Amino acid sequence: MDRPAAAQPETKELTLPGLSWQWAAFGAIALAACGHLLIKQGLSSAAQSAAVATLADRISIYLFHSALPFGLAIYGVGTLLWIRAVASRNISFLYPLTALNYVIVTVGARIFFNERISLGRWTGIAIVVMGVAMLHRSAKEDQP
């Protein structure tokens, strides 16, 4: 005797004209990385003037420094794009792609903040990216 198939909830795909899930995912990843870098810029710039201020003054300096709210806004737009991508594909397929943020943020930290990136850190990032590529490749068969 066959069992009846389990009822699957019907989901409606979030569609934005002309915006594929691939572009939405790529945009979300890129904007998240840019948002992180701008937040760092804002915090670094505001830290000097916030060092001598009261707690309330420090909070307002951090919140109203131009790079910080702009970084948060960009991160928010990235979140909206992420919602579009996740509405179309399995999150287990998409989420590993966010590891690309490691690469983008690390390169940005080197370029914009002159951070020293050790060979060990680059090696770790390369291993993570290779693992993500393997996960992503194997997950393609699961997609609708």
N, CA, C and O atoms as CSV, one atom per row, in Angstrom:
chain,resi,resn,atom,element,x,y,z
A,1,MET,N,N,0.843,-1.179,0.000
A,1,MET,CA,C,0.000,0.000,0.000
A,1,MET,C,C,0.890,1.244,0.000
A,1,MET,O,O,1.780,1.387,0.838
A,2,ASP,N,N,0.641,2.111,-0.924
A,2,ASP,CA,C,1.444,3.317,-1.026
A,2,ASP,C,C,0.969,4.356,-0.014
A,2,ASP,O,O,-0.225,4.524,0.237
A,3,ARG,N,N,1.943,5.033,0.544
A,3,ARG,CA,C,1.615,6.142,1.437
A,3,ARG,C,C,1.358,7.386,0.610
A,3,ARG,O,O,1.990,7.594,-0.426
A,4,PRO,N,N,0.431,8.211,1.067
A,4,PRO,CA,C,0.239,9.479,0.346
A,4,PRO,C,C,1.468,10.364,0.546
A,4,PRO,O,O,2.086,10.362,1.610
A,5,ALA,N,N,1.798,11.098,-0.471
A,5,ALA,CA,C,2.947,11.998,-0.384
A,5,ALA,C,C,2.673,13.083,0.642
A,5,ALA,O,O,1.552,13.579,0.761
A,6,ALA,N,N,3.704,13.441,1.374
A,6,ALA,CA,C,3.570,14.510,2.369
A,6,ALA,C,C,3.268,15.815,1.649
A,6,ALA,O,O,3.846,16.130,0.609
A,7,ALA,N,N,2.369,16.540,2.220
A,7,ALA,CA,C,2.002,17.829,1.626
A,7,ALA,C,C,3.170,18.793,1.752
A,7,ALA,O,O,3.715,18.986,2.839
A,8,GLN,N,N,3.544,19.390,0.647
A,8,GLN,CA,C,4.610,20.373,0.645
A,8,GLN,C,C,3.977,21.759,0.654
A,8,GLN,O,O,3.078,22.045,-0.138
A,9,PRO,N,N,4.449,22.615,1.552
A,9,PRO,CA,C,3.890,23.965,1.541
A,9,PRO,C,C,4.241,24.657,0.236
A,9,PRO,O,O,5.362,24.559,-0.261
A,10,GLU,N,N,3.282,25.341,-0.292
A,10,GLU,CA,C,3.511,26.048,-1.540
A,10,GLU,C,C,4.204,27.364,-1.236
A,10,GLU,O,O,3.705,28.169,-0.450
A,11,THR,N,N,5.352,27.582,-1.858
A,11,THR,CA,C,6.059,28.839,-1.660
A,11,THR,C,C,6.027,29.611,-2.960
A,11,THR,O,O,6.188,29.054,-4.046
A,12,LYS,N,N,5.820,30.882,-2.825
A,12,LYS,CA,C,5.841,31.749,-3.994
A,12,LYS,C,C,7.203,32.404,-4.061
A,12,LYS,O,O,7.695,32.963,-3.080
A,13,GLU,N,N,7.793,32.326,-5.219
A,13,GLU,CA,C,9.113,32.896,-5.401
A,13,GLU,C,C,9.006,34.414,-5.426
A,13,GLU,O,O,8.149,34.984,-6.100
A,14,LEU,N,N,9.897,35.055,-4.675
A,14,LEU,CA,C,9.992,36.503,-4.686
A,14,LEU,C,C,10.649,36.903,-5.997
A,14,LEU,O,O,11.791,36.526,-6.260
A,15,THR,N,N,9.960,37.641,-6.798
A,15,THR,CA,C,10.537,38.033,-8.081
A,15,THR,C,C,10.689,39.540,-8.141
A,15,THR,O,O,9.810,40.299,-7.732
A,16,LEU,N,N,11.804,39.935,-8.649
A,16,LEU,CA,C,12.058,41.330,-8.949
A,16,LEU,C,C,12.388,41.356,-10.433
A,16,LEU,O,O,13.293,40.647,-10.873
A,17,PRO,N,N,11.683,42.150,-11.205
A,17,PRO,CA,C,11.889,42.139,-12.650
A,17,PRO,C,C,13.364,42.331,-13.014
A,17,PRO,O,O,14.016,43.274,-12.566
A,18,GLY,N,N,13.869,41.408,-13.839
A,18,GLY,CA,C,15.231,41.517,-14.334
A,18,GLY,C,C,16.311,41.124,-13.342
A,18,GLY,O,O,17.493,41.275,-13.648
A,19,LEU,N,N,15.949,40.622,-12.155
A,19,LEU,CA,C,16.953,40.275,-11.162
A,19,LEU,C,C,16.899,38.778,-10.879
A,19,LEU,O,O,16.006,38.298,-10.180
A,20,SER,N,N,17.853,38.056,-11.424
A,20,SER,CA,C,17.913,36.618,-11.208
A,20,SER,C,C,18.443,36.341,-9.807
A,20,SER,O,O,19.031,37.216,-9.171
A,21,TRP,N,N,18.230,35.119,-9.332
A,21,TRP,CA,C,18.730,34.765,-8.005
A,21,TRP,C,C,20.252,34.824,-7.979
A,21,TRP,O,O,20.836,35.114,-6.935
A,22,GLN,N,N,20.915,34.551,-9.121
A,22,GLN,CA,C,22.374,34.598,-9.168
A,22,GLN,C,C,22.891,36.014,-8.925
A,22,GLN,O,O,23.823,36.221,-8.148
A,23,TRP,N,N,22.276,36.982,-9.599
A,23,TRP,CA,C,22.687,38.379,-9.411
A,23,TRP,C,C,22.343,38.855,-8.011
A,23,TRP,O,O,23.094,39.617,-7.402
A,24,ALA,N,N,21.199,38.400,-7.502
A,24,ALA,CA,C,20.825,38.781,-6.140
A,24,ALA,C,C,21.829,38.228,-5.133
A,24,ALA,O,O,22.236,38.940,-4.215
A,25,ALA,N,N,22.230,36.981,-5.291
A,25,ALA,CA,C,23.199,36.372,-4.373
A,25,ALA,C,C,24.555,37.072,-4.484
A,25,ALA,O,O,25.172,37.397,-3.470
A,26,PHE,N,N,25.015,37.302,-5.707
A,26,PHE,CA,C,26.292,37.987,-5.903
A,26,PHE,C,C,26.240,39.400,-5.308
A,26,PHE,O,O,27.173,39.826,-4.627
A,27,GLY,N,N,25.149,40.118,-5.569
A,27,GLY,CA,C,24.998,41.463,-5.023
A,27,GLY,C,C,24.976,41.461,-3.502
A,27,GLY,O,O,25.580,42.324,-2.866
A,28,ALA,N,N,24.279,40.489,-2.919
A,28,ALA,CA,C,24.214,40.389,-1.461
A,28,ALA,C,C,25.601,40.161,-0.872
A,28,ALA,O,O,25.961,40.772,0.134
A,29,ILE,N,N,26.373,39.288,-1.495
A,29,ILE,CA,C,27.723,38.979,-1.003
A,29,ILE,C,C,28.628,40.207,-1.135
A,29,ILE,O,O,29.339,40.562,-0.195
A,30,ALA,N,N,28.600,40.845,-2.289
A,30,ALA,CA,C,29.443,42.024,-2.518
A,30,ALA,C,C,29.057,43.180,-1.604
A,30,ALA,O,O,29.931,43.846,-1.050
A,31,LEU,N,N,27.755,43.426,-1.440
A,31,LEU,CA,C,27.325,44.529,-0.587
A,31,LEU,C,C,27.600,44.249,0.887
A,31,LEU,O,O,27.908,45.171,1.642
A,32,ALA,N,N,27.495,43.002,1.301
A,32,ALA,CA,C,27.836,42.661,2.692
A,32,ALA,C,C,29.308,42.962,2.954
A,32,ALA,O,O,29.654,43.542,3.984
A,33,ALA,N,N,30.169,42.571,2.027
A,33,ALA,CA,C,31.601,42.836,2.201
A,33,ALA,C,C,31.882,44.337,2.216
A,33,ALA,O,O,32.647,44.817,3.053
A,34,CYS,N,N,31.268,45.076,1.299
A,34,CYS,CA,C,31.443,46.539,1.272
A,34,CYS,C,C,30.921,47.169,2.556
A,34,CYS,O,O,31.536,48.085,3.102
A,35,GLY,N,N,29.792,46.677,3.031
A,35,GLY,CA,C,29.239,47.182,4.285
A,35,GLY,C,C,30.189,46.959,5.445
A,35,GLY,O,O,30.385,47.857,6.264
A,36,HIS,N,N,30.784,45.770,5.530
A,36,HIS,CA,C,31.753,45.476,6.595
A,36,HIS,C,C,32.943,46.430,6.528
A,36,HIS,O,O,33.389,46.945,7.553
A,37,LEU,N,N,33.450,46.663,5.333
A,37,LEU,CA,C,34.610,47.538,5.174
A,37,LEU,C,C,34.269,48.987,5.524
A,37,LEU,O,O,35.082,49.680,6.135
A,38,LEU,N,N,33.087,49.447,5.146
A,38,LEU,CA,C,32.685,50.811,5.489
A,38,LEU,C,C,32.457,50.969,6.988
A,38,LEU,O,O,32.795,52.002,7.566
A,39,ILE,N,N,31.886,49.953,7.612
A,39,ILE,CA,C,31.699,50.002,9.063
A,39,ILE,C,C,33.070,50.099,9.745
A,39,ILE,O,O,33.237,50.887,10.676
A,40,LYS,N,N,34.034,49.323,9.303
A,40,LYS,CA,C,35.390,49.381,9.847
A,40,LYS,C,C,35.981,50.768,9.647
A,40,LYS,O,O,36.595,51.321,10.559
A,41,GLN,N,N,35.797,51.333,8.452
A,41,GLN,CA,C,36.305,52.677,8.166
A,41,GLN,C,C,35.684,53.701,9.113
A,41,GLN,O,O,36.383,54.540,9.679
A,42,GLY,N,N,34.386,53.624,9.276
A,42,GLY,CA,C,33.708,54.569,10.162
A,42,GLY,C,C,34.166,54.439,11.605
A,42,GLY,O,O,34.399,55.442,12.279
A,43,LEU,N,N,34.295,53.222,12.075
A,43,LEU,CA,C,34.742,53.002,13.456
A,43,LEU,C,C,36.182,53.453,13.646
A,43,LEU,O,O,36.514,54.045,14.673
A,44,SER,N,N,37.037,53.183,12.670
A,44,SER,CA,C,38.441,53.590,12.767
A,44,SER,C,C,38.569,55.108,12.773
A,44,SER,O,O,39.336,55.663,13.560
A,45,SER,N,N,37.831,55.773,11.911
A,45,SER,CA,C,37.892,57.231,11.827
A,45,SER,C,C,37.314,57.902,13.061
A,45,SER,O,O,37.844,58.903,13.542
A,46,ALA,N,N,36.237,57.350,13.562
A,46,ALA,CA,C,35.575,57.962,14.716
A,46,ALA,C,C,36.274,57.646,16.027
A,46,ALA,O,O,36.066,58.344,17.019
A,47,ALA,N,N,37.102,56.604,16.051
A,47,ALA,CA,C,37.733,56.166,17.303
A,47,ALA,C,C,38.607,57.250,17.915
A,47,ALA,O,O,38.656,57.368,19.139
A,48,GLN,N,N,39.297,58.047,17.104
A,48,GLN,CA,C,40.181,59.071,17.646
A,48,GLN,C,C,39.405,60.145,18.394
A,48,GLN,O,O,39.817,60.552,19.480
A,49,SER,N,N,38.302,60.609,17.845
A,49,SER,CA,C,37.534,61.643,18.530
A,49,SER,C,C,36.678,61.067,19.649
A,49,SER,O,O,36.301,61.790,20.571
A,50,ALA,N,N,36.370,59.788,19.581
A,50,ALA,CA,C,35.549,59.168,20.616
A,50,ALA,C,C,36.357,58.804,21.852
A,50,ALA,O,O,35.775,58.526,22.900
A,51,ALA,N,N,37.660,58.797,21.758
A,51,ALA,CA,C,38.500,58.358,22.873
A,51,ALA,C,C,38.372,59.257,24.092
A,51,ALA,O,O,38.521,58.783,25.219
A,52,VAL,N,N,38.101,60.538,23.896
A,52,VAL,CA,C,38.047,61.477,25.026
A,52,VAL,C,C,36.618,61.822,25.430
A,52,VAL,O,O,36.427,62.596,26.369
A,53,ALA,N,N,35.636,61.291,24.775
A,53,ALA,CA,C,34.241,61.673,25.003
A,53,ALA,C,C,33.584,60.775,26.050
A,53,ALA,O,O,34.114,59.725,26.414
A,54,THR,N,N,32.422,61.213,26.523
A,54,THR,CA,C,31.618,60.388,27.418
A,54,THR,C,C,31.000,59.251,26.617
A,54,THR,O,O,31.076,59.241,25.388
A,55,LEU,N,N,30.392,58.300,27.304
A,55,LEU,CA,C,29.787,57.157,26.621
A,55,LEU,C,C,28.720,57.615,25.620
A,55,LEU,O,O,28.699,57.141,24.484
A,56,ALA,N,N,27.845,58.522,26.027
A,56,ALA,CA,C,26.796,59.015,25.128
A,56,ALA,C,C,27.401,59.716,23.918
A,56,ALA,O,O,26.930,59.546,22.793
A,57,ASP,N,N,28.447,60.502,24.155
A,57,ASP,CA,C,29.117,61.181,23.046
A,57,ASP,C,C,29.766,60.181,22.097
A,57,ASP,O,O,29.694,60.341,20.879
A,58,ARG,N,N,30.401,59.146,22.654
A,58,ARG,CA,C,31.044,58.127,21.820
A,58,ARG,C,C,30.019,57.414,20.946
A,58,ARG,O,O,30.267,57.179,19.763
A,59,ILE,N,N,28.870,57.069,21.521
A,59,ILE,CA,C,27.832,56.381,20.740
A,59,ILE,C,C,27.372,57.266,19.589
A,59,ILE,O,O,27.241,56.799,18.458
A,60,SER,N,N,27.126,58.546,19.877
A,60,SER,CA,C,26.667,59.441,18.808
A,60,SER,C,C,27.757,59.661,17.763
A,60,SER,O,O,27.455,59.771,16.575
A,61,ILE,N,N,29.025,59.728,18.187
A,61,ILE,CA,C,30.120,59.879,17.220
A,61,ILE,C,C,30.164,58.668,16.295
A,61,ILE,O,O,30.293,58.813,15.079
A,62,TYR,N,N,30.057,57.470,16.878
A,62,TYR,CA,C,30.087,56.260,16.053
A,62,TYR,C,C,28.881,56.175,15.117
A,62,TYR,O,O,29.026,55.839,13.942
A,63,LEU,N,N,27.707,56.476,15.634
A,63,LEU,CA,C,26.490,56.327,14.832
A,63,LEU,C,C,26.355,57.371,13.730
A,63,LEU,O,O,25.731,57.114,12.701
A,64,PHE,N,N,26.936,58.546,13.944
A,64,PHE,CA,C,26.736,59.613,12.972
A,64,PHE,C,C,27.958,59.889,12.114
A,64,PHE,O,O,27.955,60.822,11.311
A,65,HIS,N,N,28.993,59.097,12.274
A,65,HIS,CA,C,30.119,59.222,11.362
A,65,HIS,C,C,29.646,58.711,10.008
A,65,HIS,O,O,29.007,57.661,9.942
A,66,SER,N,N,29.940,59.415,8.943
A,66,SER,CA,C,29.334,59.124,7.638
A,66,SER,C,C,29.541,57.696,7.148
A,66,SER,O,O,28.623,57.113,6.571
A,67,ALA,N,N,30.696,57.128,7.357
A,67,ALA,CA,C,30.950,55.791,6.813
A,67,ALA,C,C,30.157,54.715,7.539
A,67,ALA,O,O,29.752,53.730,6.920
A,68,LEU,N,N,29.927,54.881,8.836
A,68,LEU,CA,C,29.238,53.841,9.595
A,68,LEU,C,C,27.778,53.669,9.173
A,68,LEU,O,O,27.384,52.553,8.835
A,69,PRO,N,N,26.952,54.730,9.179
A,69,PRO,CA,C,25.568,54.520,8.737
A,69,PRO,C,C,25.469,54.130,7.261
A,69,PRO,O,O,24.565,53.390,6.873
A,70,PHE,N,N,26.394,54.626,6.439
A,70,PHE,CA,C,26.403,54.248,5.031
A,70,PHE,C,C,26.720,52.758,4.898
A,70,PHE,O,O,26.099,52.066,4.091
A,71,GLY,N,N,27.673,52.262,5.678
A,71,GLY,CA,C,27.996,50.843,5.676
A,71,GLY,C,C,26.824,49.998,6.127
A,71,GLY,O,O,26.552,48.945,5.551
A,72,LEU,N,N,26.124,50.459,7.165
A,72,LEU,CA,C,24.939,49.732,7.632
A,72,LEU,C,C,23.844,49.720,6.572
A,72,LEU,O,O,23.163,48.711,6.390
A,73,ALA,N,N,23.674,50.842,5.872
A,73,ALA,CA,C,22.652,50.916,4.817
A,73,ALA,C,C,22.992,49.974,3.667
A,73,ALA,O,O,22.116,49.279,3.152
A,74,ILE,N,N,24.250,49.950,3.266
A,74,ILE,CA,C,24.668,49.049,2.187
A,74,ILE,C,C,24.464,47.595,2.612
A,74,ILE,O,O,24.004,46.768,1.825
A,75,TYR,N,N,24.808,47.299,3.848
A,75,TYR,CA,C,24.603,45.952,4.377
A,75,TYR,C,C,23.115,45.602,4.340
A,75,TYR,O,O,22.751,44.466,4.036
A,76,GLY,N,N,22.249,46.585,4.652
A,76,GLY,CA,C,20.799,46.372,4.608
A,76,GLY,C,C,20.293,46.079,3.204
A,76,GLY,O,O,19.444,45.206,3.025
A,77,VAL,N,N,20.798,46.790,2.213
A,77,VAL,CA,C,20.411,46.525,0.828
A,77,VAL,C,C,20.867,45.118,0.428
A,77,VAL,O,O,20.149,44.398,-0.266
A,78,GLY,N,N,22.053,44.743,0.867
A,78,GLY,CA,C,22.541,43.394,0.611
A,78,GLY,C,C,21.626,42.347,1.217
A,78,GLY,O,O,21.405,41.289,0.629
A,79,THR,N,N,21.096,42.644,2.393
A,79,THR,CA,C,20.164,41.720,3.047
A,79,THR,C,C,18.897,41.556,2.217
A,79,THR,O,O,18.369,40.449,2.112
A,80,LEU,N,N,18.408,42.632,1.633
A,80,LEU,CA,C,17.224,42.535,0.769
A,80,LEU,C,C,17.512,41.672,-0.459
A,80,LEU,O,O,16.664,40.884,-0.877
A,81,LEU,N,N,18.686,41.818,-1.026
A,81,LEU,CA,C,19.059,40.972,-2.159
A,81,LEU,C,C,19.188,39.513,-1.727
A,81,LEU,O,O,18.830,38.602,-2.474
A,82,TRP,N,N,19.698,39.299,-0.524
A,82,TRP,CA,C,19.828,37.944,-0.003
A,82,TRP,C,C,18.447,37.300,0.145
A,82,TRP,O,O,18.275,36.117,-0.149
A,83,ILE,N,N,17.485,38.066,0.592
A,83,ILE,CA,C,16.112,37.563,0.704
A,83,ILE,C,C,15.616,37.102,-0.660
A,83,ILE,O,O,14.973,36.057,-0.763
A,84,ARG,N,N,15.903,37.859,-1.692
A,84,ARG,CA,C,15.502,37.480,-3.053
A,84,ARG,C,C,16.140,36.158,-3.452
A,84,ARG,O,O,15.472,35.284,-4.005
A,85,ALA,N,N,17.423,36.010,-3.175
A,85,ALA,CA,C,18.124,34.786,-3.561
A,85,ALA,C,C,17.599,33.580,-2.786
A,85,ALA,O,O,17.356,32.524,-3.370
A,86,VAL,N,N,17.425,33.733,-1.489
A,86,VAL,CA,C,16.978,32.624,-0.640
A,86,VAL,C,C,15.540,32.219,-0.967
A,86,VAL,O,O,15.158,31.063,-0.787
A,87,ALA,N,N,14.757,33.167,-1.442
A,87,ALA,CA,C,13.384,32.839,-1.828
A,87,ALA,C,C,13.359,31.923,-3.050
A,87,ALA,O,O,12.354,31.261,-3.307
A,88,SER,N,N,14.451,31.882,-3.797
A,88,SER,CA,C,14.491,31.105,-5.036
A,88,SER,C,C,15.256,29.796,-4.949
A,88,SER,O,O,15.018,28.890,-5.747
A,89,ARG,N,N,16.163,29.683,-4.000
A,89,ARG,CA,C,17.029,28.509,-3.919
A,89,ARG,C,C,17.137,28.039,-2.477
A,89,ARG,O,O,16.835,28.774,-1.537
A,90,ASN,N,N,17.578,26.787,-2.329
A,90,ASN,CA,C,17.794,26.242,-0.990
A,90,ASN,C,C,18.913,27.011,-0.301
A,90,ASN,O,O,19.933,27.327,-0.913
A,91,ILE,N,N,18.714,27.302,0.960
A,91,ILE,CA,C,19.743,28.036,1.701
A,91,ILE,C,C,20.999,27.188,1.864
A,91,ILE,O,O,22.103,27.727,1.942
A,92,SER,N,N,20.843,25.877,1.916
A,92,SER,CA,C,22.022,25.011,2.022
A,92,SER,C,C,22.861,25.073,0.755
A,92,SER,O,O,24.050,24.757,0.788
A,93,PHE,N,N,22.267,25.469,-0.348
A,93,PHE,CA,C,22.965,25.666,-1.612
A,93,PHE,C,C,23.630,27.045,-1.648
A,93,PHE,O,O,24.759,27.183,-2.120
A,94,LEU,N,N,22.924,28.062,-1.148
A,94,LEU,CA,C,23.406,29.441,-1.236
A,94,LEU,C,C,24.379,29.843,-0.137
A,94,LEU,O,O,25.362,30.535,-0.399
A,95,TYR,N,N,24.112,29.415,1.081
A,95,TYR,CA,C,24.873,29.958,2.207
A,95,TYR,C,C,26.380,29.746,2.098
A,95,TYR,O,O,27.134,30.651,2.455
A,96,PRO,N,N,26.849,28.612,1.629
A,96,PRO,CA,C,28.304,28.475,1.492
A,96,PRO,C,C,28.937,29.542,0.597
A,96,PRO,O,O,30.119,29.853,0.745
A,97,LEU,N,N,28.167,30.095,-0.319
A,97,LEU,CA,C,28.702,31.147,-1.188
A,97,LEU,C,C,29.133,32.383,-0.403
A,97,LEU,O,O,29.996,33.138,-0.851
A,98,THR,N,N,28.535,32.587,0.760
A,98,THR,CA,C,28.879,33.771,1.551
A,98,THR,C,C,30.322,33.729,2.044
A,98,THR,O,O,30.842,34.741,2.513
A,99,ALA,N,N,30.972,32.578,1.944
A,99,ALA,CA,C,32.389,32.500,2.316
A,99,ALA,C,C,33.246,33.366,1.392
A,99,ALA,O,O,34.394,33.671,1.717
A,100,LEU,N,N,32.700,33.759,0.252
A,100,LEU,CA,C,33.423,34.691,-0.614
A,100,LEU,C,C,33.684,36.017,0.100
A,100,LEU,O,O,34.604,36.753,-0.256
A,101,ASN,N,N,32.864,36.313,1.109
A,101,ASN,CA,C,33.103,37.514,1.911
A,101,ASN,C,C,34.481,37.487,2.554
A,101,ASN,O,O,35.105,38.536,2.715
A,102,TYR,N,N,34.970,36.300,2.927
A,102,TYR,CA,C,36.311,36.203,3.520
A,102,TYR,C,C,37.351,36.781,2.576
A,102,TYR,O,O,38.233,37.537,2.982
A,103,VAL,N,N,37.231,36.415,1.321
A,103,VAL,CA,C,38.199,36.867,0.323
A,103,VAL,C,C,38.057,38.378,0.102
A,103,VAL,O,O,39.043,39.113,0.150
A,104,ILE,N,N,36.836,38.827,-0.137
A,104,ILE,CA,C,36.604,40.243,-0.448
A,104,ILE,C,C,37.023,41.135,0.711
A,104,ILE,O,O,37.698,42.144,0.506
A,105,VAL,N,N,36.627,40.771,1.930
A,105,VAL,CA,C,36.960,41.597,3.089
A,105,VAL,C,C,38.462,41.573,3.357
A,105,VAL,O,O,39.037,42.599,3.721
A,106,THR,N,N,39.100,40.428,3.185
A,106,THR,CA,C,40.544,40.352,3.408
A,106,THR,C,C,41.302,41.206,2.400
A,106,THR,O,O,42.220,41.938,2.771
A,107,VAL,N,N,40.925,41.118,1.130
A,107,VAL,CA,C,41.568,41.954,0.108
A,107,VAL,C,C,41.293,43.430,0.405
A,107,VAL,O,O,42.197,44.258,0.297
A,108,GLY,N,N,40.068,43.761,0.775
A,108,GLY,CA,C,39.735,45.142,1.133
A,108,GLY,C,C,40.512,45.638,2.339
A,108,GLY,O,O,40.949,46.789,2.365
A,109,ALA,N,N,40.690,44.784,3.338
A,109,ALA,CA,C,41.460,45.170,4.524
A,109,ALA,C,C,42.908,45.451,4.159
A,109,ALA,O,O,43.532,46.360,4.707
A,110,ARG,N,N,43.431,44.672,3.238
A,110,ARG,CA,C,44.814,44.884,2.796
A,110,ARG,C,C,44.941,46.193,2.019
A,110,ARG,O,O,45.874,46.966,2.238
A,111,ILE,N,N,44.002,46.432,1.117
A,111,ILE,CA,C,44.068,47.618,0.259
A,111,ILE,C,C,43.741,48.905,1.034
A,111,ILE,O,O,44.488,49.881,0.962
A,112,PHE,N,N,42.632,48.902,1.770
A,112,PHE,CA,C,42.142,50.137,2.382
A,112,PHE,C,C,42.699,50.418,3.772
A,112,PHE,O,O,42.797,51.577,4.174
A,113,PHE,N,N,43.062,49.379,4.507
A,113,PHE,CA,C,43.535,49.581,5.882
A,113,PHE,C,C,44.975,49.155,6.063
A,113,PHE,O,O,45.509,49.190,7.172
A,114,ASN,N,N,45.607,48.749,4.963
A,114,ASN,CA,C,47.001,48.336,4.979
A,114,ASN,C,C,47.264,47.248,6.024
A,114,ASN,O,O,48.323,47.216,6.651
A,115,GLU,N,N,46.292,46.366,6.198
A,115,GLU,CA,C,46.462,45.271,7.148
A,115,GLU,C,C,47.417,44.239,6.562
A,115,GLU,O,O,47.405,43.965,5.361
A,116,ARG,N,N,48.224,43.688,7.417
A,116,ARG,CA,C,49.137,42.619,7.013
A,116,ARG,C,C,48.358,41.309,7.032
A,116,ARG,O,O,47.731,40.966,8.034
A,117,ILE,N,N,48.402,40.582,5.923
A,117,ILE,CA,C,47.698,39.302,5.814
A,117,ILE,C,C,48.764,38.212,5.723
A,117,ILE,O,O,49.542,38.171,4.770
A,118,SER,N,N,48.791,37.344,6.707
A,118,SER,CA,C,49.820,36.306,6.743
A,118,SER,C,C,49.529,35.224,5.705
A,118,SER,O,O,48.400,35.065,5.240
A,119,LEU,N,N,50.571,34.494,5.362
A,119,LEU,CA,C,50.436,33.380,4.440
A,119,LEU,C,C,49.477,32.334,5.009
A,119,LEU,O,O,48.689,31.737,4.276
A,120,GLY,N,N,49.556,32.119,6.327
A,120,GLY,CA,C,48.652,31.163,6.971
A,120,GLY,C,C,47.190,31.561,6.818
A,120,GLY,O,O,46.332,30.706,6.601
A,121,ARG,N,N,46.903,32.857,6.932
A,121,ARG,CA,C,45.519,33.327,6.765
A,121,ARG,C,C,45.063,33.139,5.323
A,121,ARG,O,O,43.937,32.705,5.082
A,122,TRP,N,N,45.934,33.466,4.355
A,122,TRP,CA,C,45.583,33.258,2.948
A,122,TRP,C,C,45.359,31.781,2.659
A,122,TRP,O,O,44.456,31.414,1.907
A,123,THR,N,N,46.183,30.943,3.259
A,123,THR,CA,C,46.028,29.505,3.063
A,123,THR,C,C,44.685,29.027,3.615
A,123,THR,O,O,43.981,28.250,2.970
A,124,GLY,N,N,44.340,29.495,4.806
A,124,GLY,CA,C,43.054,29.136,5.397
A,124,GLY,C,C,41.883,29.588,4.547
A,124,GLY,O,O,40.919,28.844,4.362
A,125,ILE,N,N,41.965,30.809,4.028
A,125,ILE,CA,C,40.905,31.326,3.161
A,125,ILE,C,C,40.804,30.483,1.894
A,125,ILE,O,O,39.702,30.180,1.435
A,126,ALA,N,N,41.943,30.104,1.331
A,126,ALA,CA,C,41.936,29.277,0.117
A,126,ALA,C,C,41.291,27.924,0.391
A,126,ALA,O,O,40.534,27.421,-0.439
A,127,ILE,N,N,41.580,27.333,1.542
A,127,ILE,CA,C,40.984,26.044,1.893
A,127,ILE,C,C,39.468,26.173,2.035
A,127,ILE,O,O,38.719,25.322,1.556
A,128,VAL,N,N,39.024,27.239,2.695
A,128,VAL,CA,C,37.580,27.467,2.856
A,128,VAL,C,C,36.916,27.638,1.500
A,128,VAL,O,O,35.856,27.062,1.254
A,129,VAL,N,N,37.520,28.417,0.622
A,129,VAL,CA,C,36.940,28.653,-0.702
A,129,VAL,C,C,36.890,27.353,-1.508
A,129,VAL,O,O,35.906,27.096,-2.201
A,130,MET,N,N,37.936,26.537,-1.423
A,130,MET,CA,C,37.907,25.245,-2.124
A,130,MET,C,C,36.808,24.345,-1.562
A,130,MET,O,O,36.128,23.647,-2.314
A,131,GLY,N,N,36.639,24.362,-0.262
A,131,GLY,CA,C,35.569,23.577,0.357
A,131,GLY,C,C,34.197,24.053,-0.081
A,131,GLY,O,O,33.307,23.245,-0.346
A,132,VAL,N,N,34.028,25.364,-0.156
A,132,VAL,CA,C,32.753,25.924,-0.614
A,132,VAL,C,C,32.493,25.521,-2.052
A,132,VAL,O,O,31.370,25.162,-2.406
A,133,ALA,N,N,33.520,25.578,-2.879
A,133,ALA,CA,C,33.354,25.178,-4.285
A,133,ALA,C,C,32.921,23.718,-4.377
A,133,ALA,O,O,32.064,23.378,-5.193
A,134,MET,N,N,33.498,22.862,-3.558
A,134,MET,CA,C,33.119,21.450,-3.561
A,134,MET,C,C,31.680,21.260,-3.082
A,134,MET,O,O,30.925,20.486,-3.670
A,135,LEU,N,N,31.301,21.967,-2.016
A,135,LEU,CA,C,29.920,21.887,-1.528
A,135,LEU,C,C,28.946,22.370,-2.590
A,135,LEU,O,O,27.919,21.740,-2.842
A,136,HIS,N,N,29.276,23.478,-3.199
A,136,HIS,CA,C,28.392,24.077,-4.198
A,136,HIS,C,C,28.238,23.165,-5.403
A,136,HIS,O,O,27.139,22.995,-5.932
A,137,ARG,N,N,29.340,22.586,-5.828
A,137,ARG,CA,C,29.292,21.680,-6.977
A,137,ARG,C,C,28.424,20.466,-6.691
A,137,ARG,O,O,27.642,20.045,-7.544
A,138,SER,N,N,28.556,19.901,-5.498
A,138,SER,CA,C,27.754,18.711,-5.160
A,138,SER,C,C,26.292,19.063,-4.922
A,138,SER,O,O,25.422,18.207,-5.079
A,139,ALA,N,N,26.009,20.294,-4.551
A,139,ALA,CA,C,24.629,20.678,-4.256
A,139,ALA,C,C,23.839,21.031,-5.507
A,139,ALA,O,O,22.615,21.143,-5.435
A,140,LYS,N,N,24.479,21.206,-6.627
A,140,LYS,CA,C,23.761,21.573,-7.850
A,140,LYS,C,C,22.711,20.557,-8.238
A,140,LYS,O,O,21.684,20.906,-8.821
A,141,GLU,N,N,22.965,19.302,-7.916
A,141,GLU,CA,C,22.000,18.262,-8.269
A,141,GLU,C,C,20.711,18.361,-7.461
A,141,GLU,O,O,19.677,17.835,-7.871
A,142,ASP,N,N,20.771,19.033,-6.315
A,142,ASP,CA,C,19.611,19.130,-5.431
A,142,ASP,C,C,18.661,20.267,-5.823
A,142,ASP,O,O,17.557,20.360,-5.286
A,143,GLN,N,N,19.070,21.108,-6.730
A,143,GLN,CA,C,18.280,22.298,-7.045
A,143,GLN,C,C,17.103,21.982,-7.951
A,143,GLN,O,O,17.164,21.093,-8.800
A,144,PRO,N,N,16.029,22.738,-7.747
A,144,PRO,CA,C,14.844,22.538,-8.606
A,144,PRO,C,C,15.097,23.007,-10.023
A,144,PRO,O,O,14.211,22.912,-10.872
